[in-house]
Amino acid sequence: MVFADFCFYFVTFGQTKHMRKWQKIVLCILCGGLIGFINGFLGAGGGVLLVPFLHYMLKDETKVAHATAILIMLPISVVSAVIYVVQGQFVFDVTLPVLIGSAIGGVIGAMLLSKLKSNIIIIIFSIVLVASGIYMFITI
């Protein structure tokens, strides 16, 4: 939780634009550690935190933040998946069909991302997050 407090302190006070390069690297490592932990612990969610981190804290343009998040999440997801396989917590009969659908959807989404305005992307991302959160909360 200390990592989260440290990371989100900078969002509140907008301090990242005044940081030295080494401070930004330390911030990225600490927040990356938190995001990696959440991804490994929950099996998802790292990208949900990574996009706002890149966009609001590091001031990346919206499209760049989304594309960068995908690239960052790839190795984190691979490592987490290997650990889950080793621990026997994997549903193999579902994996390939979902992987195929996800790959097709990923290509379509990446192509669409480059065509939409940043404010539309933020609205869609926010709606998906809120809707997912509400659905998960009411189905507990």
N, C-alpha and C positions, 0 to 999 in steps of 0.2 A: 504494500500500500504506500510505502514511502516513495517508491518509484513513481506511482501514479500522481501523488501529491507534487513531487518535484517536476514531473513532466507538465502537468496541467497548470502549474503555477505560471509558467511562461505564456500559456494561452491567455490567461486572465489579464496579465500585465503587459502583453505584447513585447516581451524582452528579447526575442530571438533575433530581431533585426540589429540589435546592438551587441550581439555576442561575437567573441573572437572565434576563429575557425576551430581551435581546439575545444572550446566550450560547446560549440555546436556538435562536434564529434562525440563528446562525452554525453551530451543530451541524447543524441541518436542511439548511442550504445545502451544507455539506461532505459530509454523508452522502448527500444528494440527488445531489450531483455524482458520487459513487462509484456509487450505484445507477443513475443515468442512464448512466454509462459502461459498466457491466456489461450493462445492457439493450441499449445500442447496439452493443456489441462482440459479445455472444453472441446477440443477437436475442431474448433471453428472460432471465428470472431476476431482473429488477428487483423484481417483486412478491414473489418469494421472500425477498428481503432487506428489502423495504419493510415487510412485515407484522411481522416481529420488531422492526425498528427502531421502528415506531410503538407496538407493544405493550409491549416491554420497556424501551426507552430513554425514550420519551415518556409511558409509562404509560397509553396509550389502552386502553379496554376492548376485548376481543378482537373483538367484532362491529364496533365503530367502526374498529378498525385495518384489518380486511379491507375494509370498505366504502370507507374513505379511500384505501387502496392502489389500489383499482380506479380511483377518480377521478384520482389522481395519475398512474397509469400510462397513462391515455388519451392525454394530449398527448405524453408521452415516446414511446409506441408509434407515434403518428402521425408524429412527426418522424423517428424511425428508419425507418419504412416508406417515407417519401418519399425518404430518402437511398438506401435499398435499391433502390427503383424507378429512380431516376436512374442508379444504378450498374449497372442491368440484372441485379440479383440477386433476382429475384422470379419465382415460378411462378404465372402468372395463371390457368391452367386449374384449379388447386386452390383458389384464393383464395375464390371466391364460394361453393362448396359448404361449405367449412370455416367461412366467415363466417356463413352461415345456421345451421349447426349450433351454432356458438359462441354466437350471439345467443340461440338457444332455450335452450341450456344455461346461459347467463349469467342469464337471467330465472329459470329454475328454481332455480339456485344461490342467487341473491339472495333469493328467497322462502324457501328452506330455511334460509339463514343467520339470518334473523330468528326462526326457530322453534326452533333448537337452542340448548342451553346452551353457554356459552363453553368449558368444559373439553372437551366433545365436539368442538367446532370445532378446538381446539388438537390434540387427538389425531388427528383426520382429517387436518389440515394436516401434522402431523409424519409420519404414515404415508405420505402421498402423496410428501412430499419424500424420505424415506429410500428408499422403493421406486423412485422415479425415479432417484435417485443410484446405487443398486445396479444397476438395469437398464442405465443408461448406462455404468457402470464395467465390467460384465461383457461388454458388447457392443462394446468398443473394438477 
